[in-house]
């Protein structure tokens, strides 16, 4: 807390705005948008590598959150004041950092898959900027961001090593999908048990169940696309890439908003919504792209 209070003492309106901007690079919406672009338009295999790291680390972080149940810094110390704009988006428990997990899963995987040193440095610089911004804004402690960074980095390294050397994405489709689905279901069940025994509130269980539903959706979607659809993300004309990305991301946003309005706001509804969204991204839209490729 002393380090956070030190950062609190040097805050300025300009640094506040800059930190809000930097923390945006670790937002789930940015990570998913980049994954969608890579998956639909640029490098499907790279996108899968990011997804495995992103969903696996997300499940781990959410599990640790509801297990340790460490409150946010301003809750632990009433004399400490976080940046107001950051507090509204800081849902869930403090440990470990979800923004750090998102940023590390994405940008470290990008770093492993580039040969240029300056690009790798840039990727890790973005990660460190996100980590620092979370502490400057007062929503996470150094322990929160360092543990999240370390665990996600290890998962990212392992995932990319397996992809590169043991052909994780080319063999054992069914086994890998089943393992990820079972882990996701177990984590969702764990959070619901804690909720039933009043150990955690519904909003914390909901975050965990969303991650689990996304993990199930990805494992099923990855299996279906890899075994049956096998669409090509490449096209001759760059303009077509722009068109198919804009169409896909537009429908994704409409689904996210529309499903919430239709299904309502509850844990089962949230799980179904995230499951459908991930299936749309990984399976339904690729099927559409393959079938109508010549018209795009």
C-alpha positions as CSV (number, residue, x, y, z in Angstrom):
1,X,0.0,0.0,0.0
2,X,2.9,2.3,0.6
3,X,3.9,2.2,-3.1
4,X,0.3,3.0,-4.1
5,X,0.2,6.0,-1.7
6,X,3.5,7.2,-3.2
7,X,1.9,7.1,-6.7
8,X,-1.2,8.7,-5.3
9,X,0.9,11.7,-4.1
10,X,2.3,12.4,-7.6
11,X,-1.1,12.2,-9.5
12,X,-2.0,15.0,-11.9
13,X,-4.9,15.3,-14.3
14,X,-2.6,14.7,-17.2
15,X,-1.1,11.5,-15.7
16,X,-4.6,10.4,-14.8
17,X,-5.8,10.6,-18.4
18,X,-2.6,9.0,-19.7
19,X,-3.0,6.1,-17.3
20,X,-6.6,5.6,-18.3
21,X,-5.4,5.5,-21.9
22,X,-2.7,3.0,-21.1
23,X,-4.9,0.7,-19.1
24,X,-7.3,0.5,-22.1
25,X,-4.7,-1.7,-23.8
26,X,-5.5,-4.4,-21.2
27,X,-9.2,-4.2,-21.7
28,X,-11.0,-7.3,-22.7
29,X,-12.7,-5.6,-25.6
30,X,-9.4,-4.6,-27.2
31,X,-7.9,-8.0,-26.7
32,X,-10.9,-9.7,-28.3
33,X,-11.0,-7.2,-31.2
34,X,-7.3,-8.0,-32.0
35,X,-8.0,-11.7,-31.7
36,X,-10.9,-11.4,-34.1
37,X,-8.8,-9.5,-36.7
38,X,-6.0,-12.0,-36.5
39,X,-8.4,-15.0,-36.7
40,X,-10.6,-13.8,-39.5
41,X,-8.2,-11.8,-41.6
42,X,-4.5,-12.4,-40.9
43,X,-3.1,-15.4,-39.1
44,X,-5.5,-18.0,-37.8
45,X,-2.8,-20.1,-36.1
46,X,-1.4,-17.1,-34.2
47,X,-4.9,-16.2,-33.1
48,X,-5.4,-19.7,-31.8
49,X,-2.2,-19.5,-29.8
50,X,-3.3,-16.2,-28.3
51,X,-6.7,-17.8,-27.5
52,X,-5.3,-20.7,-25.6
53,X,-3.1,-18.4,-23.5
54,X,-5.9,-15.9,-23.0
55,X,-8.7,-18.4,-22.0
56,X,-6.4,-20.6,-19.9
57,X,-4.9,-17.7,-18.0
58,X,-8.3,-16.1,-17.6
59,X,-9.7,-19.2,-16.0
60,X,-6.7,-19.3,-13.6
61,X,-6.9,-15.7,-12.6
62,X,-10.7,-15.9,-12.0
63,X,-10.2,-19.0,-9.9
64,X,-7.5,-17.3,-7.8
65,X,-9.7,-14.2,-7.4
66,X,-12.6,-16.1,-5.8
67,X,-10.2,-18.4,-3.8
68,X,-8.2,-15.7,-2.1
69,X,-10.9,-13.0,-2.2
70,X,-8.6,-10.0,-1.6
71,X,-10.5,-6.7,-1.7
72,X,-9.5,-3.7,-3.7
73,X,-6.9,-1.3,-2.2
74,X,-9.4,1.4,-1.3
75,X,-11.5,-1.2,0.6
76,X,-8.5,-2.5,2.5
77,X,-7.3,1.0,3.4
78,X,-10.1,3.7,3.8
79,X,-7.5,6.5,3.7
80,X,-6.4,5.5,0.2
81,X,-8.3,7.1,-2.8
82,X,-8.2,5.5,-6.2
83,X,-8.8,7.4,-9.4
84,X,-12.6,7.7,-9.7
85,X,-12.9,6.8,-13.4
86,X,-10.9,3.6,-12.8
87,X,-13.0,2.5,-9.9
88,X,-16.2,2.1,-12.0
89,X,-14.6,-0.5,-14.2
90,X,-12.7,-2.3,-11.4
91,X,-15.1,-5.1,-10.8
92,X,-14.3,-8.3,-8.9
93,X,-11.5,-8.9,-6.3
94,X,-8.1,-7.3,-6.5
95,X,-5.8,-10.3,-6.7
96,X,-4.6,-11.1,-9.3
97,X,-5.0,-8.4,-11.9
98,X,-7.4,-9.2,-14.8
99,X,-6.1,-6.3,-17.0
100,X,-2.5,-7.6,-16.6
101,X,-3.6,-11.1,-17.5
102,X,-5.4,-9.9,-20.7
103,X,-2.4,-7.7,-21.8
104,X,0.2,-10.4,-21.0
105,X,-1.7,-13.2,-22.8
106,X,-2.1,-11.1,-25.9
107,X,1.2,-9.1,-26.2
108,X,3.5,-11.8,-25.0
109,X,2.2,-14.2,-27.5
110,X,2.6,-11.6,-30.2
111,X,6.2,-11.1,-29.0
112,X,7.0,-14.8,-29.2
113,X,5.8,-14.8,-32.8
114,X,7.8,-11.9,-34.2
115,X,11.5,-12.0,-35.2
116,X,12.1,-8.3,-34.7
117,X,13.6,-7.3,-31.4
118,X,12.0,-3.9,-31.5
119,X,8.6,-5.5,-31.9
120,X,9.2,-7.7,-28.9
121,X,10.4,-4.8,-26.8
122,X,7.3,-2.9,-27.8
123,X,5.0,-5.8,-26.8
124,X,6.5,-6.0,-23.4
125,X,6.6,-2.3,-23.0
126,X,2.8,-2.3,-23.5
127,X,2.4,-5.0,-20.9
128,X,4.5,-3.0,-18.3
129,X,2.6,0.2,-19.1
130,X,-0.7,-1.6,-18.4
131,X,0.7,-3.0,-15.2
132,X,2.0,0.4,-14.0
133,X,-1.3,2.1,-15.0
134,X,-3.3,-0.3,-12.8
135,X,-1.1,0.6,-9.8
136,X,-1.1,4.3,-10.6
137,X,-4.9,4.3,-10.8
138,X,-5.0,2.7,-7.4
139,X,-7.0,-0.4,-8.4
140,X,-4.2,-3.0,-7.9
141,X,-1.2,-3.5,-5.7
142,X,2.3,-4.6,-7.0
143,X,1.5,-8.1,-5.9
144,X,-1.7,-8.2,-7.9
145,X,0.0,-7.3,-11.2
146,X,3.3,-9.2,-10.7
147,X,1.6,-12.5,-9.9
148,X,-0.8,-12.1,-12.8
149,X,2.0,-11.2,-15.1
150,X,4.2,-14.2,-14.0
151,X,1.5,-16.8,-14.2
152,X,0.1,-15.6,-17.5
153,X,3.7,-15.4,-19.0
154,X,4.4,-19.0,-17.9
155,X,1.1,-20.2,-19.5
156,X,1.9,-18.1,-22.7
157,X,5.4,-19.7,-22.9
158,X,4.1,-23.2,-22.4
159,X,1.2,-22.8,-24.9
160,X,3.5,-21.4,-27.6
161,X,6.1,-24.1,-27.0
162,X,3.5,-26.8,-27.4
163,X,2.1,-25.1,-30.5
164,X,5.5,-24.8,-32.0
165,X,7.1,-28.2,-31.1
166,X,4.3,-30.6,-30.4
167,X,1.7,-29.4,-32.9
168,X,-1.0,-28.8,-30.3
169,X,-3.2,-27.2,-32.9
170,X,-2.8,-30.0,-35.5
171,X,-3.3,-33.1,-33.4
172,X,-5.4,-34.3,-30.4
173,X,-8.2,-31.9,-31.3
174,X,-10.9,-33.8,-29.3
175,X,-8.7,-34.5,-26.3
176,X,-7.6,-30.8,-26.0
177,X,-11.2,-29.6,-26.4
178,X,-12.4,-32.0,-23.7
179,X,-9.7,-31.1,-21.2
180,X,-10.4,-27.3,-21.6
181,X,-14.1,-27.9,-21.4
182,X,-13.9,-30.0,-18.3
183,X,-11.6,-27.5,-16.6
184,X,-14.0,-24.7,-17.5
185,X,-17.0,-26.6,-16.1
186,X,-15.2,-27.4,-12.9
187,X,-14.3,-23.8,-12.3
188,X,-17.9,-22.7,-12.9
189,X,-19.1,-25.3,-10.5
190,X,-16.5,-24.2,-7.9
191,X,-17.7,-20.6,-8.1
192,X,-21.4,-21.6,-7.8
193,X,-20.6,-23.7,-4.8
194,X,-18.9,-20.8,-3.1
195,X,-21.9,-18.6,-4.0
196,X,-24.4,-21.2,-2.6
197,X,-22.5,-21.2,0.7
198,X,-22.4,-17.4,0.7
199,X,-18.7,-17.3,0.5
200,X,-18.8,-14.9,-2.4
201,X,-21.4,-12.6,-3.9
202,X,-23.2,-13.2,-7.2
203,X,-21.2,-10.6,-9.1
204,X,-17.9,-12.4,-8.3
205,X,-19.4,-15.8,-9.3
206,X,-20.7,-14.2,-12.5
207,X,-17.3,-13.1,-13.6
208,X,-15.9,-16.6,-13.0
209,X,-18.8,-18.2,-14.8
210,X,-18.4,-15.9,-17.8
211,X,-14.8,-16.9,-18.1
212,X,-15.8,-20.6,-17.8
213,X,-18.5,-20.2,-20.5
214,X,-16.1,-18.5,-22.8
215,X,-13.6,-21.3,-22.3
216,X,-16.2,-23.9,-23.1
217,X,-17.3,-22.0,-26.2
218,X,-13.7,-21.6,-27.4
219,X,-12.9,-25.3,-26.9
220,X,-16.0,-26.4,-28.8
221,X,-15.6,-23.8,-31.5
222,X,-11.9,-24.5,-32.0
223,X,-12.7,-28.2,-32.4
224,X,-15.5,-27.7,-34.9
225,X,-13.6,-25.2,-37.0
226,X,-10.3,-27.2,-37.0
227,X,-12.0,-30.5,-37.9
228,X,-14.9,-29.5,-40.1
229,X,-14.9,-25.9,-41.3
230,X,-11.2,-25.1,-42.0
231,X,-11.8,-21.6,-43.4
232,X,-9.0,-19.6,-44.9
233,X,-8.3,-16.2,-43.3
234,X,-6.2,-15.1,-46.3
235,X,-7.6,-13.2,-49.3
236,X,-6.0,-11.6,-52.4
237,X,-7.6,-8.2,-51.9
238,X,-6.9,-6.1,-48.7
239,X,-10.3,-4.3,-49.1
240,X,-12.1,-7.7,-48.6
241,X,-10.2,-8.1,-45.3
242,X,-11.5,-4.8,-44.1
243,X,-15.0,-5.6,-45.1
244,X,-15.2,-9.0,-43.5
245,X,-13.6,-7.7,-40.3
246,X,-16.1,-4.8,-40.1
247,X,-19.0,-7.1,-40.8
248,X,-17.9,-9.6,-38.2
249,X,-17.1,-7.2,-35.4
250,X,-20.3,-5.3,-36.1
251,X,-22.4,-8.4,-35.7
252,X,-20.4,-9.4,-32.6
253,X,-21.3,-6.1,-31.0
254,X,-24.9,-6.4,-31.9
255,X,-25.0,-9.9,-30.5
256,X,-23.4,-8.8,-27.3
257,X,-25.9,-6.0,-26.8
258,X,-28.9,-7.9,-28.2
259,X,-28.4,-11.1,-26.2
260,X,-28.2,-9.2,-23.0
261,X,-31.4,-7.4,-23.7
262,X,-33.1,-10.7,-24.7
263,X,-31.7,-13.0,-22.0
264,X,-31.6,-10.6,-19.1
265,X,-29.0,-10.2,-16.4
266,X,-28.4,-13.4,-14.4
267,X,-25.5,-15.9,-14.1
268,X,-27.1,-18.5,-16.5
269,X,-28.0,-15.7,-19.0
270,X,-24.4,-14.3,-18.8
271,X,-22.9,-17.8,-19.4
272,X,-25.2,-18.5,-22.4
273,X,-24.4,-15.0,-23.8
274,X,-20.6,-15.5,-23.6
275,X,-20.9,-19.1,-24.9
276,X,-22.9,-17.9,-28.0
277,X,-20.5,-15.0,-28.6
278,X,-17.4,-17.1,-28.6
279,X,-19.1,-19.7,-30.8
280,X,-20.1,-17.0,-33.3
281,X,-16.5,-15.7,-33.4
282,X,-14.8,-19.2,-33.7
283,X,-17.4,-21.2,-35.7
284,X,-20.5,-19.4,-37.2
285,X,-18.7,-16.5,-38.8
286,X,-15.9,-18.6,-40.2
287,X,-18.5,-20.9,-41.7
288,X,-20.1,-17.8,-43.3
289,X,-16.8,-16.6,-44.6
290,X,-16.0,-20.0,-46.2
291,X,-19.4,-20.3,-47.8
292,X,-19.6,-16.8,-49.2
293,X,-15.9,-16.2,-49.7
294,X,-16.2,-15.3,-53.4
295,X,-18.8,-12.6,-52.6
296,X,-16.8,-10.7,-50.0
